[in-house]
Amino acid sequence: MGGRIEIYLDIASLYSYIALIQVLNTRELLKQHSVEVELYPVLLGAINAASGNKPPWTLPAKRKYGGHDSRRSLSTVGLTQVSPPGDLMEAGRTQLALRALHHIKATYPEAAYLATWRHFLHAFWTLHVPPTNPSALRAALEGVPAPTPNPSSSPSSSSSPDAASVPKPLFTTDDVDRIASAAEKPEYKDLLRRTTEEALSRGAFGAPWLWVTDAATGRGEPFFGSDRWSHVYEFLGLPYRDVTLLPPGAEEGSRSKSKSKL
């Protein structure tokens, strides 16, 4: 057993948000199985354009069904108060935030990188302040809370929290200055471009896109979406509990126990 899961995400992708929460919930257990997880920021708009794909909400039938599917999927990971931040075509210009994430990945501890992903997605989908321009990026960076023992839990969305409940900020003013400056540099523009091209070379047509490598054989395969984890675990030879229909009155018939999990 053992292996590597590489996940290509964009903050403008709702199912990337869901996949991130799933990873935060399982990454320690995956480590116990000798499975490494790496998250890579990619520009979903460029992937769509290069692959010929279209955002699902641009097609009337998919948009109608998407409301049902997103509600169900969000519920499985405990996300609430999530909705698009207005015009997704405009909000989807996430290059600046993605380049900032690349810089944080390269220069800060993993916990800081994951906490920033978590907060950027919260800012985009709940606060409706996408970090897509310099001032919004700085505000998002200033709002990233220091990591807690449960990084998957939802950040507070209250506009006037009690002073005692205000989390300690992760980044200092100097940190914010450095990250915001790095997000404008050619090296991170190029890194985002190359990472997006790498996802495309691995067959990506949307996000989250997963490339999973089995350590025992060295073989890698693609997986798409936030609902393919049982396939991933099967590919890696990991023990897992799949979705199972139980007989009427079964003691384990609660929703929480019937979900597929590692």
N, C-alpha and C positions, 0 to 999 in steps of 0.2 A: 504494500500500500504506500501511499504518499504521492505527492505531486504538486502541481502549481496551477492556480486559477488566476488568470489575468482578466480584469474586467475593465471595459472601456465605457466611460460614463460622461454624460453632460448634465449640468444642472437644469437645463431646459427640458429634460426628459423625466416625466413623472415616474416611469417604471425604473429609471436609474435611481430615483429617490427610494423606491420600494426595495430595490436590490441592495442599496447601501445599508438600509436598516437590517435586512436579512444577514448581510455580511457582519455587521456589528454584533448581531446576536449570536453568530456561530463561529467567529474567527478564532476564539480561544479553543473551542472544541476541534476545529479544523487543525489547529497547531498540534493538538494531541495526536492527531492522525498523520502528522508530518506533511500537512498540506499548507503551502504558502499561498497567500492571497495578495495580489497587487492591484491597485486601482490606478487607472490612467485617465486623465482628462482628455476628451476629444470633442471636436466640434460636430455636433449632430447635423447641423445644416449642411456642412461640407460632405458628410457621409451620405446624406439623402441625395444631394446633387450629383455626386459621383456615381452612386449606385442606381440612380433612376427611381429611387423610392420617393414617396410623398408622405407628409405627416398625416396620420390617420384622421385627424380632425378636419382635414380639407376635403374628405369624402363624406357626403351626407349620411350614408348608411353606417359607416364606421364611427362617425361622430355620435350618432344616436346610440349605437351599441356601447361605445366607449364610456358613456356615463355610468352604465351598469357595471362594466368590467372594472373601471377604476375604483368605484365605490367598494366593490367586493375585495379587490386587491389591497386597497388601503386599510380596510378593516382587518385583514389578516396580520398586519404588522403594527396595528394600533395607532395609525396616523389619523388625525382629525384636523378639521379646519384647513383643508387643503383644496385649493382651486387655482385655475390659471390666473396669472397676473395681467389680465387684459389681453392685448394683442400679442399672441405668441410669436408671430413672425418678427415683431420688433423686439420683444423680450428675449427671443432666441439668439440674439447677437451676443453670445456669452464669451467671446474671445478673451476679453480682459480678465474676467474672473477665472477662466480656465488657465490662462498663463500665470496668474497669481498662484493657483493651486499647484502648477508644475514647480514654481519656485519654492513653495512651502514643502513640497515632497522632497525636493533636492537638498534643502538646507535646515529643516526642522525635524524633530522626532516624529515618529509615526502617529503618536497620540494627537499631536497638534494638527497634523495633516488630516486625520479622520474627523477631528472636531470641526475643522474649517469646512470640510465637505458637508458635514451635518448642518452647520449653521447657514452656509450658502444656499442649500436646498430649502431650508426653513425660510430664509429671507425671500427666496423666489416664490415658493408655493403657498406660504401662509401669510407672511408679512406683506407680500406683493410689492417688494422693493428689490427688483432684480439688480445684482451688482454688475451692471453692464456699462457703466460710465465711471470716470475717476472718482467723483464724489460719492456715488452709491457704493463703489468698491471699498473706499475708505470706511464708510459707515458700517458696511458688513464686516470688515476686518476688526473694527473697534468693538463690534458686538459679539464676536466669537467668544463663548465662555470657556474658561479653563476646563479641561477634561474632568469628568466625574467617573465614579465606578460603573455607571450605567450610561455609556455614551449614546445608546440608541433611543433613550427617552426623549420626548419632545421638549424643545426649549420653550420657555415661557413666552406666550404671545401677548401678555398683558401690556397695556400701554403705560400703566402706572403701578408697577409692583412695589411691595413694601421694601424698604431699604435693606432689611435683613435678608430678603429673598433674592436680591440682585446678585447674580453670579460674578465671580472675579473674572475680569477680562483676561483672555489668553495672551494677547499681544500688547506690548507697550507702544507708546507713540512712536518710538524709534523703529520698532518692528514694523508698524503699519507703513511708515515712510519707506523703509527698505523694500517691503513687499510690493507696495504700489509702484515704486520706481522700477523694480524688476519686471513687473507685468508689461511695461512699455518697451523693454529692451529687445533687440533683434534676436538674441539667443533663445528667449522664451517664445517669441513668435515662431521661430524656426522649430523649436521643440514641439510646440502644439501641432504645427503642420506635419512634422514627421510622425508623431504619435497617431494622428488621424489617418495618415497614409498607411501606417502599419496595421491599423484596424481594418482598413479597406483591403489591404493585401491578404488579410485573414478572412475575407469574405463578408465583412460587416455591411449591413444595409439599414441598421438602426441601432438603438441603445436601450438597455445595456447589452453589449456584445461581450461574450465570454470566450476566451481561448483557454482550454483546459489540457494540461499535459500530465500523462501518467508517468510517474517516476520509474516504474518497473520496466516499462517498454520504450519510453521516450516518445511515444505517439501522442500527438495533439489533435484535438477536434474542436470545432466551434459549437457554441450553444447561444441561443438568442432568448432574451427576455428574463423576467424575474420569476418565472414559474416553471423552470426546467431543472430545479435542484435535484429532484430524484434521478433525473437522467445523468446529471453531473456526478452524483454519488455512485451511481451504478458504474459509470465509466471508470471512476477511480477505485472501484472495489471497496467502498466504504460501507459500513453497516448503517442502515437507516430504516425508518418506519414510513412506509408509503401510505397514501390515502386508502383506507379500508372501510367498506360498508359493514356495519355491525347489525346483529339481529335486534328486533324490538326489545326495549327494556334492558339492553346491555349496559352494564355499569360504566363502561368506558365510552359511552356514546356521546359525551360532551363535545362541543365544537373544538375546545382547546386541545383535546386528546386525539382528535381525529385528523388533525392537520399533519401534512407531511413534514418531517423534520429529520435532522441528522441525529 
